[in-house]
Amino acid sequence: MRVGDVGHVGAAGSLVRWGGIVLCVLLCVALGASFAHAGALSRTSRPGAGTVVGITIAGAVPSGAVDAAYAAISTWEAELSEWHPGSATRRVMGGASVEIAVEAWQLLDLAEELRVRTGGAFSIVRLGGPLVRTGASLSAPPGTSIDLGGVLKGFLADRAADALLEHGVADFVVDAGGDIVAHGSSGAGRAGWPVTVAVAGVTRTVRLQDEAVSTSGEDQQPDHIVDRRTGEPIHTLRGVFVRASQGALADGLATAVYASGGHLQLPAGQCVYEVREGGRVSRVCD
C-alpha cells in the first residue's frame, strides 16, 4: 500500500466521521487471514482491486448480490485507479478538471487528513501537486502523479460491502487481498466473524462485526511503501495491523502509520502498539 500530498483538498471528512474507535497494532507482518465458522457458508473469489477479492456469505445468497458486489469494485476501480486509462485519476494527471462523486471526495478528505497527521510521510501524490478542489471538480498542475494505492483497496471493499447490504445480505466478509470488511455474523452462535491473522509465524484472532481490518508491512512487498518526504523505503517498523470502522480508514491508517515509522499524530482516544526489530513492544496513545 502506498500513498501522497493532497494540498488544497478540504479535510472536512475527519477520522471521526469515518466512525468509531480504531485499534492500531504494529506487528511483524506476513499476512494471511482465515475465518472460523459454523453452518452454511458461500464463498466466491474473482480478480479485482489489483488482487483477488473473496466474498464469504453466511446463509442464503440473494440473486444478483455477489455480481453486484464485484460490479461495484470494477466500477470504482475503473473510476479511481491510476492504472485505468479513462479513470478520473488519469484524467486529472493529464491536466483535466474532473467532477468526481461524493464518495471519492470522502476518500480524498481521508487521505488529506492522514497526510497532515503524518507530516507528509503519507501522501497520495507521488510528484507535483497540490490537488485542487473547485466545487465538485478535482484538478492538479501539469506533471502531478497520483497514487491512491494506500487507501483504494479498503475503499473498494467498502463499496462491495455496500452493494451486498443493498441486496439484503446481512452476514458476510469481503477480503480484498488482506483488506477485510465484515458485517453481521458467521452464524457460529456468536456475534461477528472471528478472523485469524497470521503474522510472521504468530497468529492473532479478532472478532469483527460491522468493521474492518487491514495490514501494511515489509513482508507483503519489500520496499513497497516509501516516506513521501524522502522517497525512501520505510524500515523503522516491521509491519502494521489496524482495526477500524470502515475498510478505507483501516487501509489508510495502516499505510500512514507504517509510512511514518509510527510517528502518526493519532486521533483522540487512539492507541498504537509497535513491534520493532528484536521484538521490542511499546504502546503509544494520543
C-alpha positions in Angstrom: 0.0 0.0 0.0 1.3 3.4 -0.9 0.2 7.0 -0.6 0.8 11.2 -1.1 0.3 15.1 -0.8 -3.2 16.5 -1.3 -2.9 20.2 -0.8 -6.0 22.4 -1.1 -8.4 19.4 -0.7 -10.6 20.1 2.3 -10.2 17.7 5.3 -13.8 18.2 6.4 -14.2 14.4 6.4 -12.3 13.8 9.6 -11.3 10.4 11.0 -14.2 10.8 13.5 -16.6 10.9 10.5 -15.4 7.5 9.4 -16.7 6.3 12.7 -15.8 4.7 16.0 -12.6 3.7 17.8 -9.7 2.5 15.8 -7.3 -0.1 17.3 -3.9 0.1 15.6 -1.3 -2.6 16.3 2.1 -2.7 14.6 3.4 -6.2 14.1 6.0 -8.2 12.2 3.6 -8.8 9.2 3.5 -11.7 6.8 -0.3 -11.7 6.5 -2.7 -14.5 5.9 -6.3 -14.5 7.1 -9.0 -17.2 7.7 -12.4 -17.3 9.2 -13.5 -19.6 12.0 -17.2 -20.5 11.3 -20.0 -22.9 11.7 -23.0 -23.5 9.4 -23.5 -23.0 5.7 -21.1 -20.5 4.0 -20.9 -19.5 0.4 -17.5 -18.4 -1.0 -16.6 -16.7 -4.2 -13.3 -15.4 -5.5 -12.7 -13.2 -8.5 -10.0 -10.8 -9.7 -10.5 -7.2 -8.6 -8.8 -4.3 -6.8 -5.4 -5.3 -8.2 -5.7 -8.6 -6.3 -8.1 -11.5 -5.8 -11.3 -10.5 -3.9 -13.0 -13.1 -1.9 -16.6 -12.8 -0.7 -17.9 -15.2 2.1 -21.6 -15.1 2.9 -23.4 -16.9 5.7 -26.9 -18.1 4.9 -29.0 -17.6 1.8 -27.5 -15.6 -1.1 -30.0 -13.3 -2.8 -30.0 -13.4 -6.6 -27.5 -10.9 -8.1 -26.0 -9.9 -4.8 -22.5 -11.3 -5.5 -22.4 -10.0 -9.0 -23.4 -6.5 -7.8 -20.6 -6.5 -5.3 -18.0 -7.4 -7.9 -19.5 -4.9 -10.3 -19.2 -2.1 -7.6 -15.5 -2.9 -7.3 -14.9 -2.8 -11.1 -16.8 0.4 -11.4 -15.0 2.3 -8.7 -11.6 0.8 -9.7 -12.1 2.0 -13.3 -13.1 5.4 -11.9 -10.2 5.9 -9.4 -7.2 3.7 -10.2 -4.3 5.4 -11.9 -3.8 2.2 -13.9 -7.1 2.6 -15.8 -6.6 4.9 -18.9 -10.0 6.5 -18.6 -10.1 6.9 -14.9 -10.8 10.3 -13.2 -7.3 10.0 -11.6 -5.6 9.6 -15.0 -7.6 12.5 -16.5 -6.6 14.7 -13.6 -3.0 13.7 -14.1 -3.4 14.6 -17.8 -4.4 18.2 -16.9 -8.2 17.9 -16.9 -10.6 19.3 -14.3 -12.8 16.3 -13.4 -16.1 16.2 -11.5 -16.0 13.3 -9.0 -18.6 11.7 -6.8 -19.2 12.4 -3.1 -17.7 9.0 -2.1 -14.5 9.9 -3.9 -14.3 13.2 -2.1 -14.7 11.4 1.2 -11.7 9.2 0.3 -9.6 12.3 -0.7 -10.6 14.0 2.5 -9.4 11.0 4.5 -6.1 10.9 2.6 -5.5 14.6 3.3 -6.1 14.2 7.0 -3.7 11.3 7.1 -1.1 13.4 5.2 -1.4 16.1 7.8 -1.3 13.7 10.7 2.0 12.1 9.4 3.6 15.4 8.5 3.6 14.4 4.8 5.1 10.9 5.2 1.8 9.5 3.9 0.7 11.2 0.6 -1.4 10.1 -2.4 0.7 12.5 -4.6 4.0 11.0 -5.8 5.2 14.0 -7.7 4.0 17.6 -8.2 0.7 18.8 -6.8 -1.1 20.1 -5.0 -4.6 18.7 -5.8 -7.1 21.5 -6.1 -10.9 21.3 -5.4 -13.2 23.7 -7.3 -16.8 22.9 -6.4 -17.2 19.2 -7.1 -14.3 19.1 -9.5 -10.7 18.0 -9.0 -7.7 19.3 -10.9 -3.9 19.4 -10.5 -0.9 21.2 -12.0 0.9 19.6 -15.0 3.3 16.8 -14.1 1.3 15.7 -11.0 1.4 12.0 -10.3 -1.3 10.4 -8.1 -1.2 7.1 -6.3 -4.3 6.0 -4.4 -2.8 2.6 -3.6 -2.6 3.2 0.2 -6.4 3.7 0.6 -8.1 2.3 -2.5 -8.4 -1.4 -1.7 -10.1 -0.7 1.6 -12.4 1.7 -0.2 -13.3 -0.9 -2.8 -14.0 -3.4 -0.1 -16.4 -0.8 1.4 -18.2 -0.4 -1.9 -18.6 -4.1 -2.3 -20.0 -4.3 1.2 -22.5 -1.5 0.4 -23.7 -3.5 -2.6 -24.2 -6.6 -0.6 -26.1 -4.7 2.1 -28.3 -3.1 -0.6 -29.2 -6.6 -1.9 -30.3 -7.7 1.6 -27.1 -9.6 2.6 -26.5 -9.1 6.3 -23.8 -11.6 7.1 -20.6 -11.5 5.0 -16.9 -10.9 4.7 -15.2 -9.1 1.8 -11.5 -9.8 1.6 -9.7 -7.6 -0.9 -6.2 -9.2 -0.6 -6.0 -8.7 3.1 -8.1 -5.6 3.4 -11.1 -7.1 5.1 -14.6 -5.8 5.8 -17.0 -7.9 7.8 -20.7 -7.4 8.6 -23.1 -9.4 10.7 -22.2 -12.9 11.9 -20.7 -16.1 10.7 -23.6 -18.0 12.2 -21.4 -19.7 14.7 -23.6 -18.8 17.6 -21.8 -15.6 18.5 -21.8 -12.1 17.1 -19.4 -11.2 14.4 -16.8 -13.0 12.4 -13.7 -14.5 14.1 -10.9 -13.5 11.7 -7.5 -15.1 12.3 -4.5 -13.2 11.0 -1.1 -15.0 10.7 1.8 -12.6 11.4 5.3 -13.9 10.7 4.6 -17.2 12.4 2.4 -15.6 15.1 -1.4 -15.6 14.9 -4.0 -13.2 16.2 -7.7 -13.6 16.1 -10.1 -10.6 16.2 -13.9 -10.8 16.1 -15.2 -8.3 13.5 -18.8 -7.1 13.3 -19.6 -4.2 11.0 -16.0 -3.2 10.9 -12.7 -3.7 9.0 -9.1 -4.8 9.4 -6.0 -4.0 7.3 -2.3 -4.6 7.4 0.8 -3.0 5.9 4.3 -4.3 6.2 7.6 -5.1 4.5 6.9 -8.8 4.2 4.0 -8.2 1.9 6.1 -6.4 -0.7 9.6 -5.4 0.3 10.2 -1.6 0.0 6.7 -1.0 -1.5 5.9 1.8 0.9 8.1 4.9 1.0 8.2 8.1 3.1 6.9 10.7 0.6 9.1 13.3 2.1 12.3 11.4 1.3 11.2 8.9 -1.4 13.0 6.2 0.7 11.5 2.9 1.9 10.5 2.5 5.5 12.5 0.2 7.8 11.6 1.6 11.2 8.7 -0.9 11.7 8.2 -4.4 10.5 4.5 -4.1 9.9 1.1 -2.6 10.9 -2.2 -4.1 11.8 -5.2 -1.8 12.0 -8.8 -2.5 13.1 -11.3 0.3 12.2 -15.0 1.0 11.4 -14.5 1.0 7.6 -12.2 -0.5 5.1 -10.8 2.8 3.7 -10.0 4.0 7.2 -8.3 0.8 8.2 -6.3 0.7 4.9 -5.3 4.3 5.1 -4.3 4.2 8.7 -2.2 1.0 8.2 -0.3 2.7 5.4 0.0 6.0 7.2 1.3 4.5 10.4 3.8 2.4 8.5 4.9 5.2 6.2 5.6 7.5 9.2 7.5 4.9 11.1 4.9 5.0 13.8 5.2 8.8 14.1 1.5 9.5 13.5 -0.5 12.2 15.2 -3.2 9.9 16.5 -6.9 10.8 16.6 -8.3 11.4 20.1 -8.6 8.2 22.1 -6.4 6.1 19.8 -3.5 3.9 20.8 -0.7 2.3 18.8 1.2 -0.9 19.7 4.6 -1.1 18.0 6.8 -4.2 17.5 10.2 -3.3 16.1 13.4 -5.2 15.5 14.2 -7.6 18.3 10.6 -7.9 19.3 10.5 -4.7 21.5 6.9 -3.7 22.1 5.7 -0.3 23.0 2.2 1.2 23.4 1.6 4.8 22.2 -1.6 6.7 22.8 -2.7 10.2 21.8 
